Amino acid sequence: MQASRGHDIIVVGASAGGIDPLRQLCQEFPADLPAAVFIVLHIGIRSHLADILDRRAALPVLTAESGAPVTPGTIYVEPPGKHLLLHDEHVLLRRGPRENMARPAVDPLFRSAAASYGSRVVGVILSGSLNDGTAGIRAIKRCGGVAVVQEPMDATEPSMPSSAIRHVAVDHIAPAADLAALLYRLAKTPAGPTPDIPLDIRVEAAIAVQELESMAIEDKLGTLSPFTCPECHGALWEIDDGSMIRYRCHVGHAYTADAVVAAGSIEIDKKMEQLLRMHRERAALMHHMAKQERGMRNASLAGQLEARAKECDEDAELVRQLARHPTFQGRVRDAEGAGDILTNEPAQETET
Protein backbone atom coordinates (compact mmCIF):
# COMPACT_ATOMS: atom_id res chain seq x y z
CA MET A 1 0.00 0.00 0.00
CA GLN A 2 1.19 3.53 -0.73
CA ALA A 3 1.20 5.63 2.44
CA SER A 4 1.09 8.83 0.36
CA ARG A 5 -2.32 8.03 -1.09
CA GLY A 6 -5.43 9.57 0.40
CA HIS A 7 -8.32 7.78 2.03
CA ASP A 8 -9.67 6.80 -1.35
CA ILE A 9 -11.89 3.87 -0.27
CA ILE A 10 -15.07 4.84 1.60
CA VAL A 11 -17.34 2.04 2.80
CA VAL A 12 -20.77 2.86 4.21
CA GLY A 13 -23.14 0.60 6.16
CA ALA A 14 -26.76 1.27 7.08
CA SER A 15 -29.97 -0.50 7.93
CA ALA A 16 -33.33 0.70 9.25
CA GLY A 17 -33.62 4.45 8.87
CA GLY A 18 -30.61 4.57 6.56
CA ILE A 19 -32.26 5.74 3.35
CA ASP A 20 -32.45 9.44 4.25
CA PRO A 21 -28.83 9.85 5.39
CA LEU A 22 -27.64 7.83 2.40
CA ARG A 23 -29.63 10.04 0.03
CA GLN A 24 -28.26 13.18 1.67
CA LEU A 25 -24.72 11.84 1.57
CA CYS A 26 -24.86 11.00 -2.13
CA GLN A 27 -26.46 14.33 -3.03
CA GLU A 28 -23.80 16.30 -1.15
CA PHE A 29 -20.69 14.46 -2.37
CA PRO A 30 -18.83 16.85 -4.72
CA ALA A 31 -18.15 15.80 -8.29
CA ASP A 32 -14.39 15.79 -7.66
CA LEU A 33 -14.47 13.33 -4.73
CA PRO A 34 -11.13 11.46 -5.07
CA ALA A 35 -12.49 8.23 -3.63
CA ALA A 36 -14.66 5.25 -4.53
CA VAL A 37 -17.71 4.79 -2.30
CA PHE A 38 -19.29 1.42 -1.49
CA ILE A 39 -22.69 1.15 0.19
CA VAL A 40 -24.41 -1.75 1.92
CA LEU A 41 -27.96 -1.39 3.18
CA HIS A 42 -29.93 -4.33 4.56
CA ILE A 43 -32.46 -5.10 1.83
CA GLY A 44 -34.84 -7.86 0.81
CA ILE A 45 -35.21 -9.67 -2.50
CA ARG A 46 -35.56 -6.48 -4.59
CA SER A 47 -33.88 -3.10 -4.41
CA HIS A 48 -34.18 0.25 -6.16
CA LEU A 49 -31.47 1.77 -4.00
CA ALA A 50 -29.14 2.74 -6.85
CA ASP A 51 -31.95 4.57 -8.66
CA ILE A 52 -33.01 6.36 -5.48
CA LEU A 53 -29.48 7.50 -4.62
CA ASP A 54 -28.64 8.49 -8.19
CA ARG A 55 -31.28 11.22 -8.20
CA ARG A 56 -29.52 14.60 -7.94
CA ALA A 57 -26.17 12.94 -7.14
CA ALA A 58 -23.12 14.55 -8.72
CA LEU A 59 -21.33 11.17 -8.85
CA PRO A 60 -22.52 8.13 -10.82
CA VAL A 61 -24.34 5.60 -8.64
CA LEU A 62 -24.06 2.04 -9.92
CA THR A 63 -25.33 -1.33 -8.80
CA ALA A 64 -22.09 -3.22 -8.21
CA GLU A 65 -21.05 -5.93 -10.67
CA SER A 66 -18.57 -8.66 -9.81
CA GLY A 67 -15.19 -8.13 -11.45
CA ALA A 68 -15.68 -4.39 -12.02
CA PRO A 69 -12.59 -2.28 -11.35
CA VAL A 70 -12.62 0.08 -8.39
CA THR A 71 -12.95 3.55 -9.92
CA PRO A 72 -12.57 6.77 -7.88
CA GLY A 73 -15.49 9.18 -8.13
CA THR A 74 -18.02 6.34 -8.33
CA ILE A 75 -20.63 5.14 -5.84
CA TYR A 76 -21.26 1.38 -5.81
CA VAL A 77 -24.40 -0.11 -4.27
CA GLU A 78 -24.81 -3.77 -3.36
CA PRO A 79 -27.35 -5.91 -5.23
CA PRO A 80 -29.82 -8.07 -3.26
CA GLY A 81 -28.75 -11.50 -2.04
CA LYS A 82 -24.97 -11.10 -2.31
CA HIS A 83 -22.19 -9.74 -0.16
CA LEU A 84 -20.40 -6.75 -1.66
CA LEU A 85 -16.66 -7.29 -1.24
CA LEU A 86 -13.38 -5.72 -2.38
CA HIS A 87 -10.24 -7.54 -3.47
CA ASP A 88 -7.22 -6.71 -5.63
CA GLU A 89 -8.62 -3.37 -6.91
CA HIS A 90 -11.83 -5.10 -8.03
CA VAL A 91 -15.39 -5.55 -6.82
CA LEU A 92 -16.52 -9.04 -5.84
CA LEU A 93 -20.08 -10.26 -5.31
CA ARG A 94 -20.43 -13.53 -3.42
CA ARG A 95 -23.24 -15.58 -1.89
CA GLY A 96 -21.11 -16.26 1.16
CA PRO A 97 -22.53 -17.19 4.58
CA ARG A 98 -24.91 -14.66 6.09
CA GLU A 99 -23.63 -12.44 8.86
CA ASN A 100 -26.06 -11.33 11.55
CA MET A 101 -28.74 -13.11 9.49
CA ALA A 102 -28.19 -10.71 6.57
CA ARG A 103 -26.80 -10.97 3.06
CA PRO A 104 -25.69 -8.43 1.99
CA ALA A 105 -24.23 -7.47 5.36
CA VAL A 106 -22.07 -4.56 6.42
CA ASP A 107 -19.27 -6.44 8.19
CA PRO A 108 -18.06 -8.47 5.16
CA LEU A 109 -17.68 -5.30 3.06
CA PHE A 110 -15.81 -3.46 5.80
CA ARG A 111 -13.58 -6.44 6.59
CA SER A 112 -12.68 -7.07 2.93
CA ALA A 113 -11.90 -3.39 2.42
CA ALA A 114 -9.66 -3.37 5.51
CA ALA A 115 -7.83 -6.51 4.37
CA SER A 116 -7.26 -5.15 0.84
CA TYR A 117 -6.69 -1.43 1.37
CA GLY A 118 -5.57 -1.04 5.00
CA SER A 119 -5.09 2.57 6.06
CA ARG A 120 -6.71 3.96 2.90
CA VAL A 121 -10.18 2.91 4.12
CA VAL A 122 -12.78 5.09 5.81
CA GLY A 123 -15.67 3.15 7.35
CA VAL A 124 -18.99 4.90 7.96
CA ILE A 125 -21.83 3.57 10.14
CA LEU A 126 -25.27 5.12 9.67
CA SER A 127 -28.70 4.51 11.17
CA GLY A 128 -29.68 0.88 11.79
CA SER A 129 -30.92 -1.69 14.27
CA LEU A 130 -28.77 -4.17 16.19
CA ASN A 131 -25.01 -3.93 15.60
CA ASP A 132 -23.99 -5.04 12.12
CA GLY A 133 -20.93 -3.03 11.11
CA THR A 134 -19.30 -2.83 14.54
CA ALA A 135 -16.98 -5.78 13.93
CA GLY A 136 -16.24 -4.46 10.46
CA ILE A 137 -15.38 -0.95 11.54
CA ARG A 138 -13.16 -2.38 14.28
CA ALA A 139 -11.34 -4.35 11.57
CA ILE A 140 -10.86 -1.10 9.63
CA LYS A 141 -9.33 0.55 12.69
CA ARG A 142 -7.05 -2.43 13.34
CA CYS A 143 -5.76 -2.12 9.77
CA GLY A 144 -4.97 1.58 10.11
CA GLY A 145 -8.16 3.03 8.63
CA VAL A 146 -10.56 5.71 9.86
CA ALA A 147 -13.88 5.10 11.68
CA VAL A 148 -16.77 7.54 11.17
CA VAL A 149 -20.17 7.17 12.86
CA GLN A 150 -23.42 9.07 12.46
CA GLU A 151 -24.37 10.86 15.67
CA PRO A 152 -26.81 8.42 17.36
CA MET A 153 -29.17 11.25 18.36
CA ASP A 154 -29.33 12.18 14.66
CA ALA A 155 -30.20 8.62 13.55
CA THR A 156 -33.70 7.22 13.17
CA GLU A 157 -32.43 3.91 14.58
CA PRO A 158 -29.41 4.61 16.81
CA SER A 159 -28.43 0.99 17.63
CA MET A 160 -25.78 0.51 14.91
CA PRO A 161 -23.93 3.80 15.49
CA SER A 162 -24.26 3.44 19.29
CA SER A 163 -22.78 -0.05 19.16
CA ALA A 164 -19.82 1.16 17.09
CA ILE A 165 -19.15 3.97 19.56
CA ARG A 166 -19.38 1.56 22.49
CA HIS A 167 -16.98 -1.04 21.14
CA VAL A 168 -14.61 0.91 18.87
CA ALA A 169 -12.44 4.00 19.37
CA VAL A 170 -14.12 5.86 16.52
CA ASP A 171 -12.39 8.87 15.01
CA HIS A 172 -15.37 11.04 14.08
CA ILE A 173 -19.01 11.30 15.22
CA ALA A 174 -21.13 13.66 13.14
CA PRO A 175 -24.75 14.28 12.06
CA ALA A 176 -25.70 13.16 8.58
CA ALA A 177 -25.67 16.76 7.35
CA ASP A 178 -21.93 17.05 8.05
CA LEU A 179 -20.77 13.67 6.73
CA ALA A 180 -20.22 14.51 3.04
CA ALA A 181 -17.90 17.43 3.85
CA LEU A 182 -16.05 15.36 6.46
CA LEU A 183 -15.52 12.45 4.07
CA TYR A 184 -14.33 14.83 1.33
CA ARG A 185 -11.67 16.20 3.67
CA LEU A 186 -10.62 12.70 4.70
CA ALA A 187 -10.40 11.59 1.06
CA LYS A 188 -7.91 14.40 0.41
CA THR A 189 -5.88 13.64 3.55
CA PRO A 190 -2.87 11.31 3.07
CA ALA A 191 -3.34 7.89 4.65
CA GLY A 192 -0.84 6.64 7.19
CA PRO A 193 1.11 3.39 6.92
CA THR A 194 -0.79 0.11 6.88
CA PRO A 195 0.18 -2.40 9.59
CA ASP A 196 0.38 -6.13 8.93
CA ILE A 197 -3.18 -7.34 8.36
CA PRO A 198 -4.16 -9.56 11.32
CA LEU A 199 -4.71 -13.24 10.50
CA ASP A 200 -8.27 -13.32 11.86
CA ILE A 201 -9.32 -10.46 9.57
CA ARG A 202 -7.79 -12.20 6.55
CA VAL A 203 -9.48 -15.48 7.49
CA GLU A 204 -12.93 -13.94 7.94
CA ALA A 205 -12.55 -12.00 4.69
CA ALA A 206 -11.72 -15.29 2.94
CA ILE A 207 -14.84 -16.91 4.40
CA ALA A 208 -17.05 -14.21 2.85
CA VAL A 209 -15.28 -14.62 -0.51
CA GLN A 210 -15.79 -18.41 -0.18
CA GLU A 211 -12.09 -19.10 -0.63
CA LEU A 212 -12.00 -21.63 2.22
CA GLU A 213 -13.07 -25.21 1.51
CA SER A 214 -14.19 -25.73 5.10
CA MET A 215 -14.19 -24.05 8.47
CA ALA A 216 -11.18 -26.05 9.66
CA ILE A 217 -9.80 -22.79 11.01
CA GLU A 218 -12.46 -22.27 13.71
CA ASP A 219 -9.94 -22.79 16.50
CA LYS A 220 -7.82 -19.98 15.04
CA LEU A 221 -10.79 -17.64 15.30
CA GLY A 222 -11.95 -18.55 18.79
CA THR A 223 -13.05 -21.25 21.19
CA LEU A 224 -15.91 -23.70 20.99
CA SER A 225 -19.01 -22.43 22.79
CA PRO A 226 -22.05 -24.30 24.18
CA PHE A 227 -24.34 -22.43 21.78
CA THR A 228 -25.64 -23.45 18.35
CA CYS A 229 -26.06 -21.57 15.10
CA PRO A 230 -29.61 -20.20 14.71
CA GLU A 231 -29.54 -21.00 10.98
CA CYS A 232 -27.80 -24.37 10.54
CA HIS A 233 -27.89 -25.46 14.20
CA GLY A 234 -24.21 -26.38 14.16
CA ALA A 235 -21.73 -25.52 16.91
CA LEU A 236 -20.71 -21.88 17.36
CA TRP A 237 -17.16 -20.74 18.02
CA GLU A 238 -16.81 -17.65 20.21
CA ILE A 239 -14.49 -15.09 18.63
CA ASP A 240 -12.30 -12.84 20.73
CA ASP A 241 -12.97 -9.42 19.21
CA GLY A 242 -12.24 -6.81 21.82
CA SER A 243 -15.24 -5.97 24.01
CA MET A 244 -17.74 -7.43 21.55
CA ILE A 245 -18.89 -11.05 21.79
CA ARG A 246 -19.09 -12.64 18.33
CA TYR A 247 -19.68 -16.15 17.00
CA ARG A 248 -19.13 -18.21 13.84
CA CYS A 249 -20.30 -21.71 12.96
CA HIS A 250 -18.56 -24.34 10.82
CA VAL A 251 -20.64 -23.25 7.80
CA GLY A 252 -19.43 -19.69 8.24
CA HIS A 253 -22.57 -17.97 9.53
CA ALA A 254 -21.48 -15.13 11.81
CA TYR A 255 -23.29 -13.31 14.61
CA THR A 256 -22.84 -10.83 17.36
CA ALA A 257 -24.28 -11.97 20.70
CA ASP A 258 -27.19 -9.56 20.20
CA ALA A 259 -27.92 -11.10 16.81
CA VAL A 260 -27.99 -14.59 18.35
CA VAL A 261 -30.55 -13.36 20.87
CA ALA A 262 -32.61 -11.69 18.12
CA ALA A 263 -32.46 -14.85 16.01
CA GLY A 264 -33.69 -16.87 18.98
CA SER A 265 -36.63 -14.48 19.39
CA ILE A 266 -37.51 -14.84 15.73
CA GLU A 267 -37.33 -18.63 15.99
CA ILE A 268 -39.61 -18.60 19.04
CA ASP A 269 -42.11 -16.47 17.12
CA LYS A 270 -42.07 -18.95 14.23
CA LYS A 271 -42.54 -21.90 16.57
CA MET A 272 -45.45 -20.15 18.29
CA GLU A 273 -47.09 -19.47 14.94
CA GLN A 274 -46.63 -23.10 13.90
CA LEU A 275 -48.01 -24.36 17.21
CA LEU A 276 -51.06 -22.10 16.96
CA ARG A 277 -51.72 -23.26 13.40
CA MET A 278 -51.41 -26.94 14.33
CA HIS A 279 -53.85 -26.63 17.25
CA ARG A 280 -56.37 -24.77 15.11
CA GLU A 281 -56.07 -27.27 12.26
CA ARG A 282 -56.57 -30.21 14.65
CA ALA A 283 -59.61 -28.54 16.20
CA ALA A 284 -61.13 -27.80 12.79
CA LEU A 285 -60.58 -31.37 11.62
CA MET A 286 -62.16 -32.86 14.74
CA HIS A 287 -65.16 -30.54 14.46
CA HIS A 288 -65.55 -31.75 10.87
CA MET A 289 -65.25 -35.41 11.91
CA ALA A 290 -67.78 -34.91 14.72
CA LYS A 291 -70.24 -33.35 12.28
CA GLN A 292 -69.86 -36.35 9.97
CA GLU A 293 -70.36 -38.84 12.82
CA ARG A 294 -73.42 -36.97 14.02
CA GLY A 295 -74.83 -37.17 10.52
CA MET A 296 -74.40 -40.94 10.71
CA ARG A 297 -76.17 -40.93 14.11
CA ASN A 298 -72.98 -41.85 16.03
CA ALA A 299 -73.74 -39.45 18.85
CA SER A 300 -71.30 -41.01 21.32
CA LEU A 301 -68.30 -40.81 18.99
CA ALA A 302 -69.38 -37.35 17.84
CA GLY A 303 -69.41 -36.21 21.46
CA GLN A 304 -65.91 -37.58 22.05
CA LEU A 305 -64.61 -35.80 18.96
CA GLU A 306 -66.26 -32.55 20.00
CA ALA A 307 -64.64 -32.84 23.43
CA ARG A 308 -61.20 -33.34 21.85
CA ALA A 309 -61.85 -30.44 19.46
CA LYS A 310 -62.71 -28.25 22.43
CA GLU A 311 -59.40 -29.16 24.08
CA CYS A 312 -57.54 -28.19 20.91
CA ASP A 313 -59.45 -24.90 20.76
CA GLU A 314 -58.46 -24.22 24.37
CA ASP A 315 -54.82 -25.08 23.62
CA ALA A 316 -54.89 -22.75 20.62
CA GLU A 317 -56.30 -19.95 22.77
CA LEU A 318 -53.58 -20.56 25.37
CA VAL A 319 -50.89 -20.26 22.68
CA ARG A 320 -52.55 -17.14 21.28
CA GLN A 321 -52.64 -15.49 24.71
CA LEU A 322 -49.00 -16.43 25.32
CA ALA A 323 -48.00 -14.96 21.97
CA ARG A 324 -49.74 -11.71 22.92
CA HIS A 325 -47.81 -11.47 26.18
CA PRO A 326 -45.50 -8.40 26.32
CA THR A 327 -42.50 -10.76 26.41
CA PHE A 328 -43.24 -11.75 22.81
CA GLN A 329 -44.00 -8.26 21.52
CA GLY A 330 -41.63 -5.87 19.75
CA ARG A 331 -39.32 -8.44 18.17
CA VAL A 332 -36.37 -6.97 16.31
CA ARG A 333 -36.68 -8.36 12.78
CA ASP A 334 -34.29 -6.05 10.97
CA ALA A 335 -31.40 -8.48 11.16
CA GLU A 336 -33.16 -11.25 9.26
CA GLY A 337 -34.24 -9.02 6.38
CA ALA A 338 -37.88 -8.73 7.47
CA GLY A 339 -38.70 -7.18 4.13
CA ASP A 340 -37.42 -4.97 1.37
CA ILE A 341 -36.81 -1.60 3.01
CA LEU A 342 -37.41 0.10 -0.33
CA THR A 343 -40.44 -1.83 -1.59
CA ASN A 344 -41.98 -3.23 1.61
CA GLU A 345 -41.97 -6.65 0.02
CA PRO A 346 -41.35 -9.63 2.32
CA ALA A 347 -37.95 -11.30 2.24
CA GLN A 348 -38.16 -14.82 0.77
CA GLU A 349 -34.52 -15.83 0.62
CA THR A 350 -33.84 -19.03 2.56
CA GLU A 351 -30.55 -20.39 1.21
CA THR A 352 -27.38 -20.41 3.27
C-alpha positions in Angstrom: 0.0 0.0 0.0 1.2 3.5 -0.7 1.2 5.6 2.4 1.1 8.8 0.4 -2.3 8.0 -1.1 -5.4 9.6 0.4 -8.3 7.8 2.0 -9.7 6.8 -1.4 -11.9 3.9 -0.3 -15.1 4.8 1.6 -17.3 2.0 2.8 -20.8 2.9 4.2 -23.1 0.6 6.2 -26.8 1.3 7.1 -30.0 -0.5 7.9 -33.3 0.7 9.2 -33.6 4.5 8.9 -30.6 4.6 6.6 -32.3 5.7 3.4 -32.5 9.4 4.2 -28.8 9.9 5.4 -27.6 7.8 2.4 -29.6 10.0 0.0 -28.3 13.2 1.7 -24.7 11.8 1.6 -24.9 11.0 -2.1 -26.5 14.3 -3.0 -23.8 16.3 -1.2 -20.7 14.5 -2.4 -18.8 16.8 -4.7 -18.2 15.8 -8.3 -14.4 15.8 -7.7 -14.5 13.3 -4.7 -11.1 11.5 -5.1 -12.5 8.2 -3.6 -14.7 5.3 -4.5 -17.7 4.8 -2.3 -19.3 1.4 -1.5 -22.7 1.2 0.2 -24.4 -1.8 1.9 -28.0 -1.4 3.2 -29.9 -4.3 4.6 -32.5 -5.1 1.8 -34.8 -7.9 0.8 -35.2 -9.7 -2.5 -35.6 -6.5 -4.6 -33.9 -3.1 -4.4 -34.2 0.2 -6.2 -31.5 1.8 -4.0 -29.1 2.7 -6.8 -32.0 4.6 -8.7 -33.0 6.4 -5.5 -29.5 7.5 -4.6 -28.6 8.5 -8.2 -31.3 11.2 -8.2 -29.5 14.6 -7.9 -26.2 12.9 -7.1 -23.1 14.5 -8.7 -21.3 11.2 -8.8 -22.5 8.1 -10.8 -24.3 5.6 -8.6 -24.1 2.0 -9.9 -25.3 -1.3 -8.8 -22.1 -3.2 -8.2 -21.1 -5.9 -10.7 -18.6 -8.7 -9.8 -15.2 -8.1 -11.5 -15.7 -4.4 -12.0 -12.6 -2.3 -11.3 -12.6 0.1 -8.4 -13.0 3.6 -9.9 -12.6 6.8 -7.9 -15.5 9.2 -8.1 -18.0 6.3 -8.3 -20.6 5.1 -5.8 -21.3 1.4 -5.8 -24.4 -0.1 -4.3 -24.8 -3.8 -3.4 -27.4 -5.9 -5.2 -29.8 -8.1 -3.3 -28.8 -11.5 -2.0 -25.0 -11.1 -2.3 -22.2 -9.7 -0.2 -20.4 -6.7 -1.7 -16.7 -7.3 -1.2 -13.4 -5.7 -2.4 -10.2 -7.5 -3.5 -7.2 -6.7 -5.6 -8.6 -3.4 -6.9 -11.8 -5.1 -8.0 -15.4 -5.5 -6.8 -16.5 -9.0 -5.8 -20.1 -10.3 -5.3 -20.4 -13.5 -3.4 -23.2 -15.6 -1.9 -21.1 -16.3 1.2 -22.5 -17.2 4.6 -24.9 -14.7 6.1 -23.6 -12.4 8.9 -26.1 -11.3 11.6 -28.7 -13.1 9.5 -28.2 -10.7 6.6 -26.8 -11.0 3.1 -25.7 -8.4 2.0 -24.2 -7.5 5.4 -22.1 -4.6 6.4 -19.3 -6.4 8.2 -18.1 -8.5 5.2 -17.7 -5.3 3.1 -15.8 -3.5 5.8 -13.6 -6.4 6.6 -12.7 -7.1 2.9 -11.9 -3.4 2.4 -9.7 -3.4 5.5 -7.8 -6.5 4.4 -7.3 -5.1 0.8 -6.7 -1.4 1.4 -5.6 -1.0 5.0 -5.1 2.6 6.1 -6.7 4.0 2.9 -10.2 2.9 4.1 -12.8 5.1 5.8 -15.7 3.1 7.4 -19.0 4.9 8.0 -21.8 3.6 10.1 -25.3 5.1 9.7 -28.7 4.5 11.2 -29.7 0.9 11.8 -30.9 -1.7 14.3 -28.8 -4.2 16.2 -25.0 -3.9 15.6 -24.0 -5.0 12.1 -20.9 -3.0 11.1 -19.3 -2.8 14.5 -17.0 -5.8 13.9 -16.2 -4.5 10.5 -15.4 -0.9 11.5 -13.2 -2.4 14.3 -11.3 -4.4 11.6 -10.9 -1.1 9.6 -9.3 0.5 12.7 -7.0 -2.4 13.3 -5.8 -2.1 9.8 -5.0 1.6 10.1 -8.2 3.0 8.6 -10.6 5.7 9.9 -13.9 5.1 11.7 -16.8 7.5 11.2 -20.2 7.2 12.9 -23.4 9.1 12.5 -24.4 10.9 15.7 -26.8 8.4 17.4 -29.2 11.3 18.4 -29.3 12.2 14.7 -30.2 8.6 13.6 -33.7 7.2 13.2 -32.4 3.9 14.6 -29.4 4.6 16.8 -28.4 1.0 17.6 -25.8 0.5 14.9 -23.9 3.8 15.5 -24.3 3.4 19.3 -22.8 -0.1 19.2 -19.8 1.2 17.1 -19.2 4.0 19.6 -19.4 1.6 22.5 -17.0 -1.0 21.1 -14.6 0.9 18.9 -12.4 4.0 19.4 -14.1 5.9 16.5 -12.4 8.9 15.0 -15.4 11.0 14.1 -19.0 11.3 15.2 -21.1 13.7 13.1 -24.8 14.3 12.1 -25.7 13.2 8.6 -25.7 16.8 7.3 -21.9 17.0 8.1 -20.8 13.7 6.7 -20.2 14.5 3.0 -17.9 17.4 3.8 -16.1 15.4 6.5 -15.5 12.4 4.1 -14.3 14.8 1.3 -11.7 16.2 3.7 -10.6 12.7 4.7 -10.4 11.6 1.1 -7.9 14.4 0.4 -5.9 13.6 3.5 -2.9 11.3 3.1 -3.3 7.9 4.7 -0.8 6.6 7.2 1.1 3.4 6.9 -0.8 0.1 6.9 0.2 -2.4 9.6 0.4 -6.1 8.9 -3.2 -7.3 8.4 -4.2 -9.6 11.3 -4.7 -13.2 10.5 -8.3 -13.3 11.9 -9.3 -10.5 9.6 -7.8 -12.2 6.5 -9.5 -15.5 7.5 -12.9 -13.9 7.9 -12.5 -12.0 4.7 -11.7 -15.3 2.9 -14.8 -16.9 4.4 -17.0 -14.2 2.8 -15.3 -14.6 -0.5 -15.8 -18.4 -0.2 -12.1 -19.1 -0.6 -12.0 -21.6 2.2 -13.1 -25.2 1.5 -14.2 -25.7 5.1 -14.2 -24.1 8.5 -11.2 -26.0 9.7 -9.8 -22.8 11.0 -12.5 -22.3 13.7 -9.9 -22.8 16.5 -7.8 -20.0 15.0 -10.8 -17.6 15.3 -11.9 -18.6 18.8 -13.0 -21.2 21.2 -15.9 -23.7 21.0 -19.0 -22.4 22.8 -22.0 -24.3 24.2 -24.3 -22.4 21.8 -25.6 -23.5 18.4 -26.1 -21.6 15.1 -29.6 -20.2 14.7 -29.5 -21.0 11.0 -27.8 -24.4 10.5 -27.9 -25.5 14.2 -24.2 -26.4 14.2 -21.7 -25.5 16.9 -20.7 -21.9 17.4 -17.2 -20.7 18.0 -16.8 -17.7 20.2 -14.5 -15.1 18.6 -12.3 -12.8 20.7 -13.0 -9.4 19.2 -12.2 -6.8 21.8 -15.2 -6.0 24.0 -17.7 -7.4 21.5 -18.9 -11.1 21.8 -19.1 -12.6 18.3 -19.7 -16.2 17.0 -19.1 -18.2 13.8 -20.3 -21.7 13.0 -18.6 -24.3 10.8 -20.6 -23.2 7.8 -19.4 -19.7 8.2 -22.6 -18.0 9.5 -21.5 -15.1 11.8 -23.3 -13.3 14.6 -22.8 -10.8 17.4 -24.3 -12.0 20.7 -27.2 -9.6 20.2 -27.9 -11.1 16.8 -28.0 -14.6 18.3 -30.5 -13.4 20.9 -32.6 -11.7 18.1 -32.5 -14.9 16.0 -33.7 -16.9 19.0 -36.6 -14.5 19.4 -37.5 -14.8 15.7 -37.3 -18.6 16.0 -39.6 -18.6 19.0 -42.1 -16.5 17.1 -42.1 -18.9 14.2 -42.5 -21.9 16.6 -45.4 -20.1 18.3 -47.1 -19.5 14.9 -46.6 -23.1 13.9 -48.0 -24.4 17.2 -51.1 -22.1 17.0 -51.7 -23.3 13.4 -51.4 -26.9 14.3 -53.9 -26.6 17.3 -56.4 -24.8 15.1 -56.1 -27.3 12.3 -56.6 -30.2 14.6 -59.6 -28.5 16.2 -61.1 -27.8 12.8 -60.6 -31.4 11.6 -62.2 -32.9 14.7 -65.2 -30.5 14.5 -65.5 -31.7 10.9 -65.2 -35.4 11.9 -67.8 -34.9 14.7 -70.2 -33.4 12.3 -69.9 -36.3 10.0 -70.4 -38.8 12.8 -73.4 -37.0 14.0 -74.8 -37.2 10.5 -74.4 -40.9 10.7 -76.2 -40.9 14.1 -73.0 -41.9 16.0 -73.7 -39.4 18.8 -71.3 -41.0 21.3 -68.3 -40.8 19.0 -69.4 -37.3 17.8 -69.4 -36.2 21.5 -65.9 -37.6 22.1 -64.6 -35.8 19.0 -66.3 -32.5 20.0 -64.6 -32.8 23.4 -61.2 -33.3 21.8 -61.9 -30.4 19.5 -62.7 -28.2 22.4 -59.4 -29.2 24.1 -57.5 -28.2 20.9 -59.5 -24.9 20.8 -58.5 -24.2 24.4 -54.8 -25.1 23.6 -54.9 -22.7 20.6 -56.3 -20.0 22.8 -53.6 -20.6 25.4 -50.9 -20.3 22.7 -52.6 -17.1 21.3 -52.6 -15.5 24.7 -49.0 -16.4 25.3 -48.0 -15.0 22.0 -49.7 -11.7 22.9 -47.8 -11.5 26.2 -45.5 -8.4 26.3 -42.5 -10.8 26.4 -43.2 -11.7 22.8 -44.0 -8.3 21.5 -41.6 -5.9 19.8 -39.3 -8.4 18.2 -36.4 -7.0 16.3 -36.7 -8.4 12.8 -34.3 -6.0 11.0 -31.4 -8.5 11.2 -33.2 -11.3 9.3 -34.2 -9.0 6.4 -37.9 -8.7 7.5 -38.7 -7.2 4.1 -37.4 -5.0 1.4 -36.8 -1.6 3.0 -37.4 0.1 -0.3 -40.4 -1.8 -1.6 -42.0 -3.2 1.6 -42.0 -6.6 0.0 -41.3 -9.6 2.3 -38.0 -11.3 2.2 -38.2 -14.8 0.8 -34.5 -15.8 0.6 -33.8 -19.0 2.6 -30.6 -20.4 1.2 -27.4 -20.4 3.3 
